[in-house]
Amino acid sequence: DQNTVIVDPAGLPFIQGDMATAKAGGASGAIYKTIGIRGFPPEVTKAITTHTNAAWWKYENEACPASPYVVIHVAGPDFRRNKPTAEYRLDRLTSAYYNVLLCMVQIMRVDKKRRKLRLLPISSGVFAGVIGATTMISLTWRALYAAWNKLTNSEKNTMRTASVRMCSFDAQVCKLHTQAKNKLCKNLKKSSVRPRKYSRKVERVSPVQEGVGGSASLRRSRTS
């Protein structure tokens, strides 16, 4: 809908044109097929040159021209190589979510109606490597909290007016995300840190349906 922004947890080779979007799988593949993304605008490819970079773009919606798609593309870090430490994983994932939040702040300041952010777990698929699902989900929420703390007070105030949800196609994954979020909040309370509810809910969504075409629209792009 015209109030929603969706996150594309993209692979860098797809953004840079080294691999065709038709070969993308998972959530990214579903997003590209639904919107009709066969390549990315030059502004997006210039903005996203390495892992954790993010940029947003407004795409035409041929089925409903008055309600274009707004997508935040983010190149998730790849944890499959070099046996990264826990600290490195948290740092890289924090940077990715921080850039996503910055994009959302930019979008809301340009279009005040766009206040629904629908997150998808970044680097939780093949990029997670040997990291188990439970560990990766816990890392996701720690990274989100760290990313929130990197925002300025002005940026936080903008984000507090947003509706932010973590989405998944899998009901069990949603349950694990809810448990991880609740555990993080509980631990923060024990340490006398009061967490802000920048992300209120975990939501299960149906797989995106194919067949809705679209094309890039030169409306707005920002680099973070």
C-alpha positions as CSV (number, residue, x, y, z in Angstrom):
1,D,0.0,0.0,0.0
2,Q,1.0,3.6,-0.4
3,N,2.1,3.9,3.3
4,T,4.5,0.9,3.3
5,V,8.2,0.6,2.7
6,I,9.7,-2.9,2.3
7,V,13.3,-4.0,2.9
8,D,15.1,-6.1,0.3
9,P,17.9,-8.1,2.0
10,A,19.8,-8.2,-1.3
11,G,22.9,-9.9,-2.4
12,L,25.6,-7.5,-3.6
13,P,26.2,-9.4,-6.9
14,F,22.6,-8.7,-7.9
15,I,22.8,-5.0,-7.1
16,Q,26.0,-4.7,-9.0
17,G,24.7,-6.5,-12.0
18,D,27.0,-9.5,-11.8
19,M,24.0,-11.8,-11.4
20,A,20.6,-11.5,-13.0
21,T,17.8,-10.7,-10.6
22,A,15.8,-13.6,-12.2
23,K,18.3,-15.9,-10.4
24,A,17.6,-14.4,-6.9
25,G,15.9,-16.6,-4.4
26,G,14.1,-16.2,-1.1
27,A,12.5,-12.9,-0.2
28,S,14.6,-10.9,-2.7
29,G,13.5,-13.1,-5.6
30,A,9.9,-12.7,-4.6
31,I,10.2,-8.9,-4.4
32,Y,11.9,-8.6,-7.8
33,K,9.3,-10.8,-9.5
34,T,6.4,-8.9,-7.9
35,I,7.7,-5.5,-8.8
36,G,9.3,-6.5,-12.1
37,I,12.8,-5.5,-11.2
38,R,15.1,-6.8,-13.9
39,G,17.9,-4.4,-13.1
40,F,18.6,-1.6,-10.7
41,P,18.7,2.2,-11.3
42,P,22.2,3.6,-11.6
43,E,21.7,5.6,-8.4
44,V,21.2,2.3,-6.4
45,T,24.2,0.5,-7.9
46,K,26.4,3.6,-7.2
47,A,25.2,3.8,-3.6
48,I,25.6,0.1,-2.8
49,T,29.1,-0.9,-3.6
50,T,29.9,-3.0,-0.6
51,H,28.3,-5.1,2.1
52,T,26.0,-3.2,4.6
53,N,25.4,-0.3,2.2
54,A,21.7,0.6,1.6
55,A,19.7,2.8,-0.7
56,W,16.0,3.3,-1.4
57,W,14.1,3.7,-4.6
58,K,10.5,4.3,-5.7
59,Y,9.2,1.9,-8.3
60,E,6.2,2.2,-10.5
61,N,3.2,-0.1,-9.8
62,E,1.4,-0.8,-13.1
63,A,-1.4,-2.5,-11.3
64,C,-2.0,0.6,-9.1
65,P,-0.1,3.7,-10.4
66,A,-1.2,5.8,-7.4
67,S,0.5,3.4,-5.0
68,P,4.2,2.9,-6.1
69,Y,6.5,0.5,-4.4
70,V,9.1,2.0,-2.1
71,V,12.0,-0.4,-1.5
72,I,15.1,-0.1,0.7
73,H,17.8,-2.3,-0.8
74,V,20.5,-3.4,1.6
75,A,23.5,-5.6,0.8
76,G,23.7,-8.0,3.7
77,P,27.1,-9.0,5.1
78,D,28.3,-12.5,4.0
79,F,29.3,-14.6,7.0
80,R,30.3,-17.7,5.0
81,R,33.9,-16.8,4.7
82,N,37.0,-16.3,7.0
83,K,35.3,-17.6,10.1
84,P,34.1,-14.2,11.4
85,T,34.1,-13.5,15.1
86,A,30.9,-12.8,17.1
87,E,32.0,-9.2,17.4
88,Y,32.6,-8.8,13.7
89,R,29.2,-10.3,12.9
90,L,27.4,-8.0,15.3
91,D,29.3,-5.0,13.9
92,R,28.5,-5.7,10.3
93,L,24.9,-6.5,10.9
94,T,24.5,-3.4,13.0
95,S,25.9,-1.3,10.2
96,A,23.4,-2.9,7.8
97,Y,20.4,-2.2,10.0
98,Y,21.6,1.3,10.8
99,N,21.8,2.1,7.1
100,V,18.2,0.7,6.7
101,L,17.0,2.9,9.5
102,L,18.7,6.0,8.0
103,C,17.0,5.3,4.7
104,M,13.6,5.0,6.4
105,V,14.2,8.4,8.2
106,Q,15.0,10.0,4.8
107,I,11.9,8.5,3.2
108,M,9.6,9.7,6.0
109,R,11.0,13.2,5.8
110,V,10.3,13.2,2.1
111,D,6.9,11.4,2.2
112,K,5.2,11.8,5.5
113,K,2.6,9.1,4.6
114,R,5.2,6.4,4.3
115,R,5.4,5.3,7.9
116,K,5.1,1.5,7.7
117,L,8.5,-0.2,7.6
118,R,8.4,-3.9,6.9
119,L,11.8,-5.4,7.8
120,L,13.1,-8.8,6.6
121,P,16.0,-10.5,8.4
122,I,19.3,-9.5,6.8
123,S,21.9,-12.2,6.1
124,S,19.7,-14.8,7.7
125,G,19.7,-17.1,4.6
126,V,22.7,-18.6,2.9
127,F,24.8,-15.6,4.0
128,A,24.5,-16.8,7.6
129,G,26.9,-19.6,6.8
130,V,27.3,-22.0,9.7
131,I,25.5,-19.7,12.2
132,G,22.4,-21.5,13.6
133,A,19.0,-20.1,13.1
134,T,18.4,-19.3,16.8
135,T,21.8,-17.6,17.1
136,M,21.2,-15.6,14.0
137,I,17.9,-14.4,15.2
138,S,19.3,-13.3,18.6
139,L,22.1,-11.5,16.7
140,T,19.5,-9.8,14.5
141,W,17.8,-8.2,17.5
142,R,21.0,-7.2,19.2
143,A,22.1,-5.6,15.9
144,L,18.8,-3.7,15.6
145,Y,19.1,-2.4,19.1
146,A,22.7,-1.3,18.5
147,A,21.6,0.3,15.2
148,W,18.9,2.2,17.0
149,N,21.4,3.6,19.5
150,K,23.5,5.0,16.6
151,L,20.7,7.2,15.5
152,T,20.7,10.9,16.5
153,N,17.9,12.1,18.7
154,S,16.3,13.8,15.7
155,E,16.4,10.5,13.7
156,K,15.0,8.6,16.7
157,N,12.2,11.0,17.0
158,T,11.3,10.5,13.4
159,M,11.5,6.7,13.7
160,R,9.3,6.7,16.8
161,T,6.4,7.8,14.5
162,A,6.9,4.7,12.3
163,S,5.2,1.3,12.5
164,V,8.1,-1.2,12.3
165,R,7.6,-4.9,11.9
166,M,9.9,-7.8,11.3
167,C,8.3,-10.1,8.8
168,S,8.8,-13.8,7.8
169,F,7.0,-16.3,5.7
170,D,7.5,-19.0,8.4
171,A,5.3,-19.0,11.6
172,Q,8.0,-20.8,13.6
173,V,10.6,-18.2,12.6
174,C,8.2,-15.5,13.7
175,K,7.9,-17.2,17.1
176,L,11.7,-17.4,17.5
177,H,12.0,-13.7,16.6
178,T,9.4,-12.8,19.2
179,Q,11.2,-14.8,21.8
180,A,14.6,-13.2,21.0
181,K,13.1,-9.7,21.0
182,N,11.4,-10.3,24.4
183,K,14.6,-11.8,25.9
184,L,16.6,-8.8,24.7
185,C,14.1,-6.4,26.3
186,K,14.1,-8.4,29.5
187,N,17.9,-8.3,29.7
188,L,18.0,-4.6,29.1
189,K,15.5,-4.0,31.9
190,K,17.7,-6.0,34.2
191,S,20.7,-3.9,33.3
192,S,18.7,-0.7,34.1
193,V,18.6,0.2,30.4
194,R,15.2,1.2,29.2
195,P,14.7,0.1,25.6
196,R,12.6,2.1,23.2
197,K,10.0,0.2,21.2
198,Y,11.4,1.0,17.8
199,S,10.2,-2.4,16.6
200,R,6.9,-3.4,18.1
201,K,5.9,-6.6,16.4
202,V,6.9,-9.7,14.6
203,E,4.6,-10.5,11.7
204,R,4.1,-13.5,9.5
205,V,3.3,-12.6,5.9
206,S,2.1,-14.7,3.0
207,P,4.6,-15.4,0.2
208,V,4.5,-12.5,-2.3
209,Q,2.4,-13.3,-5.3
210,E,4.0,-13.1,-8.7
211,G,2.5,-11.4,-11.7
212,V,2.4,-7.7,-10.8
213,G,4.7,-5.9,-13.2
214,G,6.5,-2.6,-12.7
215,S,9.5,-0.6,-13.8
216,A,11.9,1.8,-12.3
217,S,10.7,5.4,-11.8
218,L,13.2,8.2,-11.6
219,R,11.7,9.8,-8.5
220,R,14.1,9.7,-5.6
221,S,17.1,7.8,-4.4
222,R,19.3,8.4,-1.4
223,T,22.6,6.9,-0.4
224,S,23.4,6.0,3.2
